[in-house]
Amino acid sequence: MGEYRCMEEVQTMSRILFADSEPHIRRLFLEELREEGYEVVVAGNGAGVVRLMEAFEPDVVIMEVLLPDMSGVETGRIVKGTRRDTRVIFHSHCIPPQDLGSLGADAFVVKSHDLGRLKEAVRRLLPSQAA
């Protein structure tokens, strides 16, 4: 019976794909978001995000605006074109634009060592699937 509950939890766990060009940032976010109860995979560039979209089927994609191989905006459009219901959060040092919709984003969080705002944005976008 315990195994059955565990399998149920895994099936309902929200999935996050996190993309950042810096390996130490990817590692940090991987650990932090897993501790929050999410299933997480990471990518180092836009091509990695695109490759993982079909196999992983994330509920949320969090990524830099300035990825090394293609812009986050371009990658976000591909994400939304692949799975319309996937939420996109841009995570950047840049000042957030007034119109997130023009970027294809559902949220924008300024990069910080305090991950509280990012975690809150994820919870806000997944209210029915809170970890």
ZIJO-V66887 format. One record per residue. N is the residue number from 1. RES is the residue in three letters. PSI is psi in whole degrees, 0 to 359 (NA if undefined). BURIAL is I if it has 9 or more other ideal C-beta (glycine too) atoms within 8 Angstrom, else O. D_CENTER is the distance of its C-alpha to the mean C-alpha in Angstrom with 2 decimals. Layout:
[[N;RES;PSI;BURIAL;D_CENTER] [N;RES;PSI;BURIAL;D_CENTER]]
//
This chain:
[[1;MET;320;O;32.35] [2;GLY;322;O;29.95] [3;GLU;322;O;28.31] [4;TYR;315;O;27.85] [5;ARG;319;O;25.99] [6;CYS;316;O;23.70] [7;MET;321;O;23.01] [8;GLU;316;O;22.37] [9;GLU;318;O;19.79] [10;VAL;320;O;17.92] [11;GLN;331;O;18.12] [12;THR;359;O;16.72] [13;MET;129;I;13.84] [14;SER;145;I;10.48] [15;ARG;133;I;8.15] [16;ILE;132;I;4.62] [17;LEU;120;I;4.41] [18;PHE;129;I;4.45] [19;ALA;128;I;7.24] [20;ASP;148;I;10.17] [21;SER;343;I;13.85] [22;GLU;121;O;15.18] [23;PRO;321;O;15.55] [24;HIS;328;O;16.29] [25;ILE;316;I;13.12] [26;ARG;315;I;11.11] [27;ARG;314;I;13.65] [28;LEU;311;I;13.50] [29;PHE;324;I;9.86] [30;LEU;309;I;10.31] [31;GLU;313;O;13.42] [32;GLU;315;I;12.49] [33;LEU;327;I;9.69] [34;ARG;321;I;12.12] [35;GLU;333;O;14.85] [36;GLU;352;I;13.32] [37;GLY;12;O;13.73] [38;TYR;153;I;10.44] [39;GLU;125;I;10.58] [40;VAL;138;I;8.35] [41;VAL;158;I;8.93] [42;VAL;155;I;8.76] [43;ALA;152;I;10.19] [44;GLY;355;I;12.56] [45;ASN;176;I;12.87] [46;GLY;321;I;12.41] [47;ALA;323;O;14.77] [48;GLY;321;I;12.80] [49;VAL;310;I;9.79] [50;VAL;317;I;12.62] [51;ARG;320;I;14.38] [52;LEU;343;I;11.78] [53;MET;310;I;11.07] [54;GLU;316;O;14.48] [55;ALA;321;O;14.92] [56;PHE;331;I;11.78] [57;GLU;65;O;11.21] [58;PRO;152;I;7.68] [59;ASP;328;I;7.78] [60;VAL;139;I;4.35] [61;VAL;124;I;2.76] [62;ILE;127;I;2.77] [63;MET;158;I;6.28] [64;GLU;154;I;9.89] [65;VAL;324;I;12.37] [66;LEU;81;O;14.82] [67;LEU;155;I;13.80] [68;PRO;329;O;17.03] [69;ASP;332;O;17.83] [70;MET;157;O;16.61] [71;SER;154;I;15.26] [72;GLY;327;I;11.73] [73;VAL;313;I;13.66] [74;GLU;316;I;15.21] [75;THR;319;I;12.14] [76;GLY;322;I;10.61] [77;ARG;322;I;14.03] [78;ILE;318;I;14.03] [79;VAL;310;I;10.84] [80;LYS;328;I;12.62] [81;GLY;333;O;15.82] [82;THR;314;I;14.80] [83;ARG;98;I;13.34] [84;ARG;328;O;14.23] [85;ASP;355;O;12.85] [86;THR;131;I;9.15] [87;ARG;144;I;7.71] [88;VAL;128;I;6.47] [89;ILE;123;I;6.19] [90;PHE;138;I;8.34] [91;HIS;109;I;9.14] [92;SER;161;I;12.73] [93;HIS;346;O;16.30] [94;CYS;160;O;17.54] [95;ILE;132;O;18.90] [96;PRO;142;I;16.86] [97;PRO;160;O;18.73] [98;GLN;322;O;20.68] [99;ASP;94;O;19.45] [100;LEU;327;I;15.68] [101;GLY;328;O;16.71] [102;SER;337;O;18.41] [103;LEU;350;I;15.21] [104;GLY;21;I;13.61] [105;ALA;150;I;11.07] [106;ASP;338;O;10.87] [107;ALA;159;I;10.49] [108;PHE;126;I;11.22] [109;VAL;129;I;11.41] [110;VAL;133;I;14.00] [111;LYS;138;O;13.48] [112;SER;158;O;15.60] [113;HIS;340;O;16.71] [114;ASP;111;O;16.47] [115;LEU;5;I;13.00] [116;GLY;315;O;14.44] [117;ARG;321;I;13.34] [118;LEU;315;I;9.62] [119;LYS;321;I;10.24] [120;GLU;319;O;12.44] [121;ALA;319;I;10.18] [122;VAL;313;I;7.95] [123;ARG;321;I;11.49] [124;ARG;324;O;12.84] [125;LEU;342;I;10.68] [126;LEU;53;I;11.41] [127;PRO;328;O;15.01] [128;SER;353;O;16.61] [129;GLN;28;O;14.29] [130;ALA;137;O;14.27] [131;ALA;NA;O;14.13]]
//
